[in-house]
Amino acid sequence: MKFKKFLSGHPTDNSNVRQNPGTNTMSGTSAEGKLAALQSYFQQTSEKCHDLHCNLQKAKRECANLEDIKSDLQTKVVDQDKCILELKHELAKLQIAKQSLEIEKGELIKSLHIKEEQFAELRRQLGSKDKLIHQQKNQFDDAVKNLSLANKAKASLTTRLADQDRKIALLEQSRSQKIPMREELQVVHDALHSLRSGFRRNDPQHHTIDTLEQSFSLLMDRLHMAEIGRAHV
């Protein structure tokens, strides 16, 4: 349209041709002027086309970059959606695991209370056993002391019995001699009786004293037989 106006002698918007007042445009325009104007118009149009082409290429590049950015963003959005979905699944699993742990925690606390009660009971039992062990230790110490006394008494009685055996042997060898042993044996009998009264009823030392009393009774029988035999002589 601008080109037709230019050829018809009408000035275009980009034309710098001025009309002289009172003169006709078509008649006052020469062929050289039209050619120069046409060349100027073509040059301006070419420059505009070049600028538009450059702008178009730039816009294409920008569009391509925007498409790449859009594609990257869409990929990232998809990846984020997948990540969010995985996180939701993990969160659900963690919630289930948390509930299980809470249940186990309650059971462990209950078991701990039971164990604490059992521990307190064991401590009470241990205290009672410690007292019993202390009492038994005291009884054992008393038994050891009594055993020591019994052993000493046994040794003393054994010595006396050996001496009495020796005296009886001498008596049997010389019946004419009269040895007053009954009083000494009575002393031994009294010592045994006194020693027995110093022990408890369930003390094992009573067995030792019983043995000594049996030996004492045997000795008394032997002495009595010796006296009878001496009387017959």
C-alpha positions as CSV (number, residue, x, y, z in Angstrom):
1,M,0.0,0.0,0.0
2,K,2.8,2.4,0.9
3,F,4.6,1.4,-2.3
4,K,1.5,2.2,-4.5
5,K,1.1,5.6,-2.7
6,F,4.7,6.3,-3.4
7,L,4.4,5.5,-7.1
8,S,1.2,7.5,-7.4
9,G,3.1,10.6,-6.2
10,H,1.6,10.6,-2.6
11,P,4.3,10.8,0.1
12,T,4.6,7.9,2.5
13,D,5.1,8.1,6.2
14,N,8.8,7.5,5.9
15,S,9.3,9.8,2.9
16,N,11.2,13.0,3.4
17,V,9.9,14.5,0.0
18,R,8.2,17.9,0.5
19,Q,5.7,19.4,-2.0
20,N,6.0,22.9,-3.1
21,P,2.9,25.0,-2.6
22,G,1.0,25.7,-5.8
23,T,2.5,23.0,-7.8
24,N,1.2,19.5,-8.9
25,T,3.0,16.5,-7.2
26,M,2.9,14.2,-10.2
27,S,4.0,16.9,-12.6
28,G,6.8,18.2,-10.3
29,T,8.2,14.8,-9.6
30,S,10.9,13.6,-12.0
31,A,11.9,10.1,-12.8
32,E,15.2,10.5,-11.0
33,G,13.5,11.7,-7.9
34,K,11.2,8.7,-7.9
35,L,14.1,6.4,-8.4
36,A,16.0,7.9,-5.6
37,A,12.9,7.8,-3.4
38,L,12.3,4.2,-4.4
39,Q,15.9,3.3,-3.6
40,S,15.6,5.0,-0.2
41,Y,12.3,3.2,0.5
42,F,13.9,-0.1,-0.5
43,Q,16.8,0.6,1.8
44,Q,14.6,1.4,4.7
45,T,12.5,-1.6,4.0
46,S,15.5,-3.8,3.8
47,E,16.8,-2.5,7.1
48,K,13.4,-3.0,8.7
49,C,13.3,-6.5,7.3
50,H,16.8,-7.2,8.6
51,D,15.8,-5.9,12.0
52,L,12.6,-7.9,12.0
53,H,14.5,-11.0,10.9
54,C,17.0,-10.5,13.7
55,N,14.2,-9.9,16.2
56,L,12.5,-13.0,14.8
57,Q,15.7,-15.1,15.2
58,K,16.1,-13.7,18.7
59,A,12.5,-14.5,19.6
60,K,13.0,-18.0,18.2
61,R,16.1,-18.5,20.3
62,E,14.3,-17.2,23.3
63,C,11.3,-19.4,22.6
64,A,13.7,-22.4,22.2
65,N,15.3,-21.5,25.5
66,L,11.9,-21.1,27.1
67,E,10.9,-24.5,25.8
68,D,14.1,-26.0,27.2
69,I,13.4,-24.3,30.5
70,K,9.8,-25.4,30.4
71,S,10.9,-29.0,29.7
72,D,13.4,-28.9,32.5
73,L,10.8,-27.5,34.9
74,Q,8.3,-30.1,33.9
75,T,10.9,-32.8,34.5
76,K,11.7,-31.3,37.9
77,V,8.0,-31.0,38.7
78,V,7.5,-34.7,37.8
79,D,10.5,-35.6,39.9
80,Q,9.3,-33.5,42.8
81,D,5.9,-35.2,42.5
82,K,7.5,-38.6,42.7
83,C,9.7,-37.5,45.6
84,I,6.6,-36.1,47.4
85,L,4.8,-39.4,46.8
86,E,7.7,-41.4,48.1
87,L,7.9,-39.1,51.2
88,K,4.2,-39.6,51.8
89,H,4.8,-43.4,51.7
90,E,7.8,-43.1,54.0
91,L,5.8,-40.8,56.3
92,A,3.0,-43.4,56.5
93,K,5.5,-46.2,57.2
94,L,7.1,-44.0,59.9
95,Q,3.8,-43.4,61.5
96,I,3.0,-47.1,61.6
97,A,6.5,-47.7,63.0
98,K,6.0,-45.0,65.6
99,Q,2.7,-46.6,66.7
100,S,4.5,-50.0,67.0
101,L,7.3,-48.4,69.0
102,E,4.7,-46.7,71.3
103,I,3.1,-50.1,71.9
104,E,6.5,-51.7,72.6
105,K,7.4,-48.8,74.8
106,G,4.3,-49.4,76.9
107,E,5.0,-53.1,77.2
108,L,8.7,-52.4,78.1
109,I,7.6,-49.9,80.8
110,K,5.2,-52.5,82.2
111,S,7.9,-55.1,82.2
112,L,10.3,-52.7,83.8
113,H,7.8,-52.1,86.7
114,I,7.5,-55.8,87.1
115,K,11.2,-56.3,87.2
116,E,11.6,-53.5,89.7
117,E,9.1,-55.2,92.0
118,Q,10.9,-58.5,91.6
119,F,14.2,-56.8,92.3
120,A,12.8,-55.2,95.5
121,E,11.5,-58.6,96.6
122,L,14.9,-60.2,95.9
123,R,16.6,-57.4,97.9
124,R,14.2,-58.1,100.8
125,Q,14.9,-61.9,100.5
126,L,18.6,-61.2,100.3
127,G,18.4,-59.1,103.5
128,S,16.6,-61.9,105.3
129,K,19.2,-64.4,104.0
130,D,22.0,-62.1,105.2
131,K,20.5,-62.0,108.7
132,L,20.1,-65.8,108.6
133,I,23.7,-66.3,107.4
134,H,24.8,-64.0,110.2
135,Q,22.9,-66.0,112.7
136,Q,24.2,-69.3,111.3
137,K,27.8,-67.9,111.4
138,N,27.3,-67.0,115.1
139,Q,26.0,-70.5,115.7
140,F,28.9,-71.9,113.7
141,D,31.4,-69.9,115.8
142,D,29.7,-71.1,119.0
143,A,29.8,-74.7,117.6
144,V,33.5,-74.3,116.8
145,K,34.2,-73.0,120.3
146,N,32.2,-75.8,121.8
147,L,33.9,-78.3,119.5
148,S,37.3,-77.0,120.6
149,L,36.2,-77.3,124.3
150,A,34.9,-80.8,123.5
151,N,38.1,-81.8,121.8
152,K,40.0,-80.5,124.8
153,A,37.7,-82.4,127.1
154,K,38.0,-85.5,125.0
155,A,41.8,-85.3,125.0
156,S,41.7,-84.8,128.8
157,L,39.3,-87.7,129.2
158,T,41.3,-89.9,126.8
159,T,44.4,-89.1,128.9
160,R,42.6,-90.0,132.1
161,L,41.2,-93.1,130.6
162,A,44.6,-94.2,129.4
163,D,45.9,-93.5,132.9
164,Q,43.0,-95.5,134.4
165,D,43.7,-98.4,132.0
166,R,47.3,-98.3,133.2
167,K,46.2,-98.3,136.8
168,I,43.7,-101.2,136.2
169,A,46.5,-103.1,134.5
170,L,48.7,-102.5,137.5
171,L,45.8,-103.5,139.8
172,E,45.3,-106.8,137.9
173,Q,49.0,-107.5,138.2
174,S,49.2,-106.8,142.0
175,R,45.8,-107.6,143.5
176,S,47.2,-107.0,147.0
177,Q,47.5,-103.2,146.3
178,K,44.4,-101.0,146.9
179,I,44.2,-97.9,144.6
180,P,41.4,-95.4,145.2
181,M,40.2,-94.8,141.7
182,R,36.4,-94.6,142.2
183,E,36.6,-91.0,143.4
184,E,38.7,-90.0,140.3
185,L,36.2,-91.8,138.0
186,Q,33.4,-90.0,139.7
187,V,35.1,-86.7,138.9
188,V,35.4,-87.7,135.3
189,H,31.7,-88.6,135.2
190,D,30.7,-85.2,136.7
191,A,32.9,-83.5,134.1
192,L,31.1,-85.3,131.3
193,H,27.7,-84.4,132.7
194,S,28.8,-80.7,133.0
195,L,30.2,-80.7,129.5
196,R,26.9,-82.1,128.1
197,S,24.9,-79.4,129.7
198,G,26.9,-76.8,127.9
199,F,25.7,-78.0,124.4
200,R,22.4,-77.6,122.7
201,R,20.1,-80.6,122.3
202,N,20.8,-80.8,118.5
203,D,24.5,-80.2,118.8
204,P,26.6,-83.0,117.1
205,Q,29.1,-83.0,120.0
206,H,26.6,-85.0,122.1
207,H,27.7,-88.0,120.0
208,T,31.3,-87.5,121.1
209,I,30.2,-87.3,124.8
210,D,28.0,-90.4,124.3
211,T,31.2,-92.3,123.1
212,L,33.1,-91.0,126.1
213,E,30.3,-92.1,128.5
214,Q,30.3,-95.5,126.9
215,S,34.0,-95.8,127.4
216,F,33.5,-94.6,131.0
217,S,30.9,-97.2,131.7
218,L,33.2,-99.9,130.3
219,L,35.9,-98.7,132.5
220,M,33.6,-98.7,135.5
221,D,32.6,-102.3,134.7
222,R,36.2,-103.4,134.4
223,L,37.0,-101.7,137.7
224,H,34.0,-103.4,139.3
225,M,35.1,-106.8,138.0
226,A,38.6,-106.1,139.2
227,E,37.3,-105.3,142.7
228,I,35.1,-108.4,142.7
229,G,38.1,-110.5,141.7
230,R,40.2,-108.9,144.3
231,A,37.5,-109.6,146.9
232,H,37.4,-113.3,146.0
233,V,41.2,-113.5,146.4
